[in-house]
Amino acid sequence: MNVPREGERRRQHRPRLIRSLLPLLRSAVVVVTSTTAYFVLPLDGALDQYTVIVLILGMLAIGTLLALQAVGIVRSPYPRLRAVEALSTAVPLFLLLFSATYFLYAREEGDHSFSEPLSRNDALYFTVTVFATVGFGDIVPVSPTARALTTCQMVADLVLVGVIAKAIVGAVRIGLDRRRSSSSPEEPHP
């Protein structure tokens, strides 16, 4: 007999609509908060070894977040919604991390790094155009270091889109299979 744990019992009593909207609400809060922080918090530091370490640690933190989200997807009664939450949280954080790096680098190197000076908004715009593979050509990396940073982002984009998306889809499948196998005949699927 499958007896629900205490936390699961409380969740089962929440209205279905609220339970299904919570992942989307959490995503929205993370995106709005992190984007606001990107534009409001000071980015006064130089692009040095410390900044590179922070970029690497940020990427590892996003990877850890996605791994924890995958576990949450498998255990969730709504694995598809949790997958949307995982991606809609991790992708903006990933983009903001690269955007801050471009902004710091462009500010430090001046007009020699990109085809034009980058504001925070310009750096975010450039990051998103690289991620979306649009590449309008209005902002381009000019210096070797700017090109190397952009290449790193392109490779990380491919990893994020390919490997991470496959892992999230796999977690959704496992979560759906788990939900189907544990639901009783009288319990309807949401």
N, C-alpha and C positions, 0 to 999 in steps of 0.2 A: 504494500500500500504506500502510495506516494503522499506523505504528509507535508504540506507547505510550511516553510520556515516562517518565523515571526514577521520578518520584513516583507516576505511575499504575501502574507495574509493582509497586511496593511495596504500593499499595492493593489491587491485584488478588490479592495473596497473603494478605491478611488474611481470616480466616473471614467469610463473608457475614453471619452474625448480629452479629458485632462491628461490622462496617461499617454495618449498618443501625441499630444501637443508639447509635452515637456521637453523632449529632445530638440524640437525646433526652437523652442524658447531659449534653451541653454545655448544653442548655436548662435542665435541672434545676439544674446548678451555677450558672448565671447567675441564675436566679430565686431560689434559696436564698441565694446570696451577696448579691445586691442587696436582698432583703427583710430579711436579717439586718442589713446595713449601715444600712438605713432605720431600724430600731428601735434600733440600738446606737450609731451615730455621733452626735455632738452636732449638734443643729440650733439653734445659739445665735444665729445672725445675725439681723438685722432684715430685714423685707421692704422692701427699698429698691431703688434703681435697679440695684444690683449683682445682687440676687436676680432681678430681672426679666431682666437680661442672661443670667444663668445658666439661667433657665427657657428662654429663646429658644435659647441655645446647646445646651441639653439636647435640645430638640425637633429642632434641626438635626442633632445627633449621632445621634438615633434615626433620622431620615431617611437619614443617611449609612449607618448600620448596615443599614437595610432595603435600600438600594441595593446595598451590598456583598453582602448575603444573596441578593438577586435574581441577581447574577452567579454566586454559588455554587450557586444552585438550577439555573440553566441548565447549568452544568458538571458537576453531581453525577450519579453513577450512580443515585441515589435522590432524584429531584427532589421527590417528595411529602413525604418525610421532612425534607428541607432546608426546605421551605415551613413545615412544622409547627414546625421549629426557629426559623425567622425570626419567625413570629408569636408563638410562646410565649416568645421572648426579648424582642421589641420591645414587646409589649403590657404586660407587667408593668413594664418600665422606664418606659414612658409613664405608667402609673398611679401609680407611685411618685414620679415627678417632680411630677405634679399634687398628689399627696397631701402631699408635703413643702411645696409652695407654700401649700396650704390651712392646714397646720399652722402654718407661720411667720406667715401673715397672721392667723389666729385668735389666736395667742399675742400678737402685737403689738397687735391691736385689742381684745382682751378679749371681753367678752360682747356687744359691739355688732356683731359681724361675722356670726355664725351664731346660730341659735336656741339653741345651748348651747355651752359651751366644748368645744374639740376637743383630744383627746389624739392621739397619733400613730395609734393604732388607729381612733379616731373619724374622723380625716381620711382614712385609707385606706378605711374603710367608706363614707364619703360619696363619695369618688372612684369607687369601684366601683359604687355605686348610680346615680350619674350616668352612668357609662360603659354600664352595663347597661340604662339607661333605666327602671329600676324606680321610683326616686323615692318611697320609702316615706313621706316627709314628716316623719320624726322629726328629721332635721337639715336645716335649710334656710338658704340664704344670706339675711341680713337687710340688710346694708349694701349700698349701690350698688357698692362695689368688690368685695365678695364675690360679688355677682350677676354682675358683669362677668367675674370670674375663672371662675365656673361656666359662663357663656355661652361663654367662650373654650374651656373644656374640651369643651363640647358640640359646638362647631364642629370642634375638633381630633378628637373622637371620630368625627364623620361622615367627615372626611378619612381617618382611619386605617381605618375600616371599609370605606368605599367605594373610594377611590382606591388605597390601599395593597393592599387585598385583591385588587382587579382586577389590579394589577401583579404580585402574587405568583402569582395563578392564571395569568397570561400567561407568567411565567417557568417555571412548572411545565410548561405546554404546550410551550414551546420546548425545555425540558430533555427531556421525553418524546420529542418529535419527533427531537431530536438523538441520543438514545440509540437509538431505533429505526433511524435511518438509519445509525448507525455500528456497530451490532452485526452480527456475522456469523451465518449460519444455524445454526452449531453452538453459538453462545453463547446460553444460555437467559436470558430476562428474569427478574429477581428478583421 
